Amino acid sequence: MNTGIITKVSGPLVVAKDIPGARLFDTVYVSNQNLLGEIIEIRGDKSSIQVYEETSGIQVGEPVVSTYRPLSILLGPGILSQILDGVGRNLETYADNQGEFLVRGIHYESLDQEKLWDFKSLVKVGDKVSTGMNLGYVIERDLKHFIMVPHDMSGTVIAIHEGMKNVTEAVIEIENETGRHDIPMMSYWPIRKARPYVRKQMPSEPLVTGQRVIDTFFPVAKGGTACVPGPFGSGKTVVQHQLAKWSNSDVVVYIGCGERGNEITDVLNEFPELEDPRTQKPLMDKTVLIANTSNMPVAAREASIYTGMTIAEYFRDMGYDVSLMADSTSRWAEALREMSGRLEEMPGDEGYPAYLSSRLAEVYERAGVVDTYNDVQGSVTMIGAVSPAGGDLSEPVTQATLRIVKVFWALDASLAHMRHFPAIDWLESYSLYQNATERYLKQNVHKHFNKNRQAAMTLLKEEKKLLEIVQLVGKDTLSDQDILKLEVARMIREDFLQQNAFQEEDTYTSYEKQALMLAVILEFNNLAKEYLIHDNVFIADITNMEILYDISRMKYRSEDQTETLLEIIDKARIEFESLKEGGQL
């Protein structure tokens, strides 16, 4: 018998003894109610179990049954557009069979094992195949879902079964020195184990998000890592929603880790109605949603990040670019703190476990651009929201995250209160991918893109210094050149960085349009400086020019009118000449 006995129950932590052959991270079924759990510590004959369901009513002496398999998720056709909980159970199947509330001890796999898929083979009888190679594919929501050789398996194809199959039926038969092996379309993968690849590459291509403050000033590369810390109400979830909607990724994995149920409900209501700008299909068609809300068992938060990352790696191995949104890793860290406290481990800063940084690093390092076994590149870009209490960025989770990620989008509550969205502070944020993406932007977007970005950032930094002077001694003490700097910096802030998510033309901006918008503002600045110095033009005339209205309306021009932005410069030159001559247009 592989049965142990419960000796202690402490919230989501259950201690059992005498589990034969107990191993760390094996999944177990706890009590007579078959609650799903995972062994997280072994001391002698006692095993500490993290239970992913409500443990109330469990009694000492009830059985614990080990499966001798690590916590795994079932992967295969049908995973796209699914809504799963933190341990990979299908919530739609739950709703259909059990009603609107979760029932303890009931477990549904992530895939519909009865649905038929039309399998097309990419190999023929006699071919030699090895780990990770594509055997064939099915079409899932307009995406080619490839069926790959399972890990640590190779051999010769001896039979092919094309046509309508469910995920449990064999589609390919392989023979090697250990015998014949049937390969179905589904496979299990341990969520805590990173999926293998040939080699990891340096990220070099930007993830296009359509958010100007991100793409222009603080880009994240495909396969990169980013964090979005900020206080309550500063727009962390809004930023992640925008990135999920508009990023140029093939697949989106959105993890609601311990967030409020109404936020997950917003995602469920919005994504089926939103249109993917690249395919004109519902956004949910390329999304997998991990819904682990704040009223679900706290232990399941810890597994939800690993579940989402495993799904992201699965599509990465097919050669796709995947965006993974984790909202938020603070709730995940709180689950670690909860279990660490119940295990009576030595606490670190603010009660978090001493291994918090290493656990965070384990997750973030699974992102990246990799060469797959199919001789194609795939990527996982991880963007994690952090919710520090009171917006204190010095707390342990934020600091541990900043030591790992390469992009920091600092959200500012004061900007959010001024209705400036995205509320990303341009003076506090940074990106370490600017140099990596510089060549791509120069070749594919605008040859002076990086030069213009640096010029704009310099103006924004000078604006801060000038505003401090204005607060002390007033604006009248500034020179005309300094007042011009303030005016151009205002244009960058309000006419370029600020976006309206509810305005169709403004919610998403292509890189080409961003480059031209910024070039127009900076060219206006160059013209103004030139006329201000050499000609009889006054700063009051410049700040009241009619062309300022055209510049403020650039963001509302549609993408097919992008080229017309260059006309603004010509109009500006004409108006400057009119001011120089002292006439009127």
N, C-alpha and C positions, 0 to 999 in steps of 0.2 A: 504494500500500500504506500502511496505517496502523500499521505495525509498527516498534517501536524495538528496541534491543539492551540487555540487562542489562550494566552495567559494574561494579556493586558490590553485594554482599549483606551486610547487617549486621543479623542477627536479623530482626525484622519490617519493617525498612527496606530497600528495594531501590532502587538508582539506575539509571536507564536513560537512554540518549541517543538523539537523532534520532527522537523520536516525532512524526510529522507533525501539526501543529495541536494540540499538547498544551495543555490548559487546566486551570487549578486546579480540583480536586475532581472531575475526570472519573474514572469508573471504568475500570479496565483489567484485562486478564487477563495474568498474569505467568507466564512460562516455558512449557515444553511441557506442564506439568500444569494449565494454565488456573486458576491461583490468583487469587482475587478480590482486587483492590487498588484504592487511591484515590490520585490525585496530590495531594500536600499541599505541595509546594514546586517551583518552577521557577526554575532559574538557567541562563540561556543556552539551550543545547541539551540540558541535563541536567534530568531530572525525578526528584524524590524521591517514592517510592511507599510508602504504608502498606499492608502486605499483611495481610489478615484471616485468613490460614491459615498453618499451619506452613511455614517456608521452608527447612527442612533439605534438602540435596541439590540445591538450585538452583545452576546454574553460570553464570559469566560468559559472555556470548555468546548466551544463550537469548533468545527473542523476547518482546516486550511488545506486546500488541494493545489499542488504545484503543477504547472503545465510544462515546466522545464524548457521554456522558450522565452526569450526576451520580449519586452513589449514591442509589438510590431504592428504595421498597418498594411492592409491589402491594397496593392496598386494594380492598375490595369484600366482598360477602356471603361468609361462611365464615371471616372473620378472628377472630370471637369464639370463645373457648375453645381457641384454638390455642396451641401452644408453639413459639416462634420463637427463633432464636439472635440474636446481637447485630446482624447485618446483615439480619435479616428472613427467613432461610431456615427452612422448615418442618421442625422436628426430628422430628415424627411421620412425615412422608413419608420422611425419612432412615432412620428405624428400620425402616420397612416394606420399603424397597428395598435398604438397604445394611447392615443389621444394627445392633448397638448402639453402634458406634464410627463417628465422623465420618470420611469418606473425602475426601481432598484433591481439589480440582478438580471436585467434584460439586455442582451448584447446583440447588436446588428452590425454586420460588416459594412465597410465603406462602399462596396460595390453591389450592384444588382446582379446576382449570379444567374439569373434566368434570362436576362435580355440577350438577344442575338445580335451579333456583329458580323459584317461581311469582311472576312479576312482575305487579304491579298498577299501572296508570298513574294519576297524579294530574293529568295535563294532557290536552288534546284537540287534535286537528289544527287548526292555525291560531293556536294560542296563541303569544305572544311570550315567550321565556325568555331568561335571562341567567345569568351566573356564579353558581354556588352554589345556584340554585333547585332545589327538589325536583321531580323528574320522575315519580317513582313509588317503590314500595317492595317489598321482600320481607319475609317473616317469618322472622327468624333467632333461634331459641331464645326465642320469645315476645317478641322485641324487633323493632320496626319498623325495618328497615335501609333507610334512604332512599338512592335513587340520585340524585345531584346533577349539575347541568350542570358540565362540566369548567371549570377556571380559564381565564379570558380567552376564553371562547366565549359567543356569544349568537346568536339567530336566531329563526326561526319553525318550529314543529313541523309536519312534513309527513307523518310516518308514525309509527304506534305498533304495537309488536309485543308484546302481552301473552301470558301463558301461561308454560309451562315452558321456561326458557332457562338456558344456562350463562353464566358471567361473561364469556366472550369474544364472545358473540353480541350483535348490535345490538338494543336494546329500544326506542330512540327514534331517529328521523332528524330532523335539523335542517338548515335551509337558511339561508344568509346570503350576503353579497356575495362570499365566497370559494368558494362552492359548497355541495354537500351533505356532511353529516357524520353518520356512524354513531356512536351513543353506546352502548357496552356498559356492563355493570354494574361492570366493574373499571376501575381507573385507577392510574397510577403517580404517585408524588409524591416529590420530592427530600427526603431526611430532614433536611438542614441548612437548609431553607427553611421559615419559618413559614407556615402556611396563612392566607390572607387572611380578613378579617372586616369588617363595616361600622364598628363602633366598640367600644371597650372601656369597660366600666362599673366603678364601684367595688363591690367585694364587700360585701354587707350581710347575707346569710343564712348562719347557721352551718352548717358541715358536722357533722352529728350522728354522733358516733363511738360513743356508749354508754359511753365511758371517763370517769368522773366528774371526775378531775383535769384532763382535757383540756377537756371540754365546759363545766364550771363555771368553772374558773380560767384556763385558757389556750386559749380556743377558736380554731379556724382557720375562716375563712369559706370558703364555696364559691367557688372561683376564687382562693384565697389560696395562700401559700407557707409552708412550715414546714420546720424541720430538727430532726433527732433525733441530736445528738452524744453520744457516751459511750464509755467503755472497753469492752474485751472482757468479755462476760458480764453487762453491765448491762441488757440487754433491748431493744436497738434493733430487732432482727428481730421480737421478740415484739410490740412496739408496732405495727410496721407490719403484721404479720399481723392483729392485732386491728382495726386501722383498715380493712384490706382486707375483712375479714369483715363488719364491722358498720356501716360508714359508709353513709349514705343516698345513695349514688351509683348512677347507672344502669349505669355501666361502670367496671371496675377494670383498670388496666394496671399489672402488677407487674414491675419490672425487677430481676432478680438480676444485678447488675453486679460481676463478679469475686468473688462470694461462694462459700463452700465448697459443693461438690456436695451434701452431705447436707442443707443448708438448703433448697436448691431441691427436693430430693427430698421433704422434709417438705411443701412447698407443693403439690407434685404429688399427694401422697397425701392431704392434708387437704382441699383445696378441692373435689374432686368429691364428697366425703362430707358437707361442710358445707352447710347449708341457708340460702339467702338469706332473712332474716326478713321481707322485704317480699313476695317472690313464692313462697316455699316451694319454690323450685327449687334444684338444685345451684349452689353459688357459682361454680363453674367456668363456668357458662353465661354469666355476664356478665364473665368475666375473660379478658384476654390476657396471657400470661406470656412475658416475654423472659428466656430462660435463658442467661446468659453466665457460666459458673462459672470458678473460679480456675485450672483446668487447661486452659482454652481459650486461644487466642492472645490476648496482651495487647492488641493493637491493636484487636480487636473490641469491647473494653470501651468504647472511646471512641465508637464508633458506636452502641452499644446504647441510651444515653440518648436520642439523637436519634431512633432508631427508635421507642422507646416514646412519646416526645412527639408524633411525627407521627401515630401510631395514636390517641392521646388527642385530638388536634386534629380528626381525621377524625370521630370520634363527637361531639365538641363542635359541629361544624358542622351536625350533624343536630338540635341542640337538647338534647342530653343533658348531664347532669352526670357528669364523669369524675374519678375519683381516680387519681393516678399516684404509685406508690411506687417510689422509687429506692434500692436497697440494694446497695452504698453509693456515694456520690459520691466518697469517698476513693479507691476502687479506680479510678474513672474518671480522677481527677486523677493517679493513679500512671501510668496509660497515657499521659496527656499528658506527664508527666515523662520517661517512657521514650523517647517519640518525639522530644521536644525535645532530649534528650541525644544521641540518634543523629544529629540534624540539626546538632549542634554549635552550638546557639543559646546566647546569654548566659543563664545560669540566674538565677532569682530566689531568694526565701527557700527554704532547705532543698532546693535543686535543682529546685524546681518552675519551670515557665516563667513569664516575667514577665507573660504574658497570661492567667494562671490566673483572675483575678477577672473579666475581661471574658468569658471562655468560660463561666464559671459563670453570669454575669448573662444571657448570650444564652439559656441554657436556661431559667432560672427566669422570665424575662420572657415566655416563651411561655405560661405559666399565666395564668389570668384569667377574668373573666366577660365575654362578648362578645355583641353583637347580631349574629346571623348574617344571611346573605342571604335567609333564609326568614322574616324578621320574628319570630324566636323567640330566646330567650337560651340559651346553652350555657356550660358552664364546665369548666375544667381546674384541679384542685387538686393541686399538687405537694408531696409530702412526701419529703424526702431524708434518708436516714441518713448520718451522718458517723462514720468510725471513726478518731479520732486515736490515734496510737501512745501507749500508756501512759495514755490518757485526758487528754492534755495539750490543753486547749481553746485554747491560745495558738498552736497550729501553723497554718500558712498556709491550709489548706483550710477549717478551721472558721471562722477569722476572716474569710476571703473570703465564706463562705456567710452568716455573721451580718450582714454589711454589706448583704446582698441581701434575705434573707427577713424576714418580719414576725412569725413565731412561733418561739420557741426553747424546746424541751422538753429541759431539761438532765437527763440520766440520771446517777444517782448509784450507784456500785458498792456503797457501804455499805448503801443501801436494798435493793438486789438481794440482798446477802448476808443481810439480815434477812428475806428473803422478802416484802418489801413491793413488790408490783407493782400498777400500772405504777410503775417505780422513777424517777419524774419528781420532781426536787427542786423543791418548791413555792416555795422562797425564791430560787432562781437562775433559774428559768424566767420567761418573759414572753410576752405576746401583744399585738400592736398592733391587733388586730381587736375588742377589747372594746367600744370606743366605736361601731364600725361596726355591731356586732350588738346593741347595747343596745336599740334600738327594737324589733327583731324579738322579742327575748326578753321584753320588757315586755308586748308585745301578744299573744304566742302562748304563753308559758310561765307566767310568774308576775310580777305587777306589782312585787314587791319582790325580784326575782331578783338584780339588780345590787347593790342595797343589802346583801342577805344575803351575797353573794360578798365584798364589801369588808369586812364585819364578820368573816367567817370568816378572811380573809387577815390582818386585823389581829391576831386571836387567835393565829394561827400565828407571826407575827413576834414578838409579845410572849412567846410560849412560849420562843423561842430565847434571849431576854434573861434570862428567869427561870431557864432551865436552867443558864446560865452562873453565875448567883448560887448556885444549888443546889450546883454542883460546887465552888464556893469555900467556902461557909459552911454548907451543909446546908439541907435542906427545912424544918427547924423554925423557921428565921428568917423564913420567908415569912408574910404575913398570910393570913387565910382567903380574902379576895378573890383573892389571887394563886394560892393552891392551887386555887381554883375555875377560874381561867383555865387552869392546867395540865391539869386534868381535862377541861375542854371541848375544849381543843386536842387532847388525846389522842383524844377521841371523833371529832373531825373527821378526824384522821389514820387511825385504825384502823377506824372504823365508816363513814367516808364515802370517803376517798381510796383506801384499800386495796381491791383487787378480786381475786377468784379466777376466773381464766379457765376453770377446770374445773367451776365451779358454774353450772348453767344459769341460775339466777335472778340471779346476780351478774356474769356475764361481760358482760352488756349492760344498761344502765340508760337508760331514756328520759329526756328532758329534764324531763317532768312529775314523774317519780319523784325525780329528782335535786333538783328545786326543793323538793319536800315533805320529803325527807330532811334537807336543809340547814336548812329552816325549823324542823323539829322540834328539831334540836340547838340552834339559836340561841334558840328559845323556851324550851327547858329552861334555857339559860344565863340568860335574862332572869328566869325564875321563881326560879331558885336565888339570883341576886343580890338579888332583892327580899325573899325570905324570910330570907336571911342577914343582911341589914341591919336589917330592921324587926321580925322575929319571933325568938323564942327557938329558932332552928334552928342547929345546929352543922355545920361543914364535914365532920366525920367521919360525921354522919348522911347528908349529901348524897352523899358518895362511896360509901356502902353502900346506896343506894336500890335497890329492886327494879326500878324503871322503867329503870335503866341496862341491864338485860338486854334489855328490849324494844327499846331504841334500838340496841343492838349487833346485833340480829337484823333490823333494817329492810332491810338489803341483800338478805336472803334471801327477802323477800316477792315474789311474782310480780307482773308488771305489772298484772294485773287486780285486785290487792289494794292498788294504790297509794293509793286514797282512804282506806283504813283506817289509814294512817299518822297521820292527824289525831287518831285516837282516843288515840294515845300521849300527846298533850298533855293531854287530859282526865284520863287516868289519872295523869299527873304532878301535876296540880293537886290531885287527891284525896289522893295520897300526901304532898304537901307540907303539906296541911292536917292530915293525921294526925300528921306530925312536929311541927307547930306546937303541937298539943294534947297532945303527949307520949304519944299512944296508939299502938296497933299496928293495922295493917290486918287 
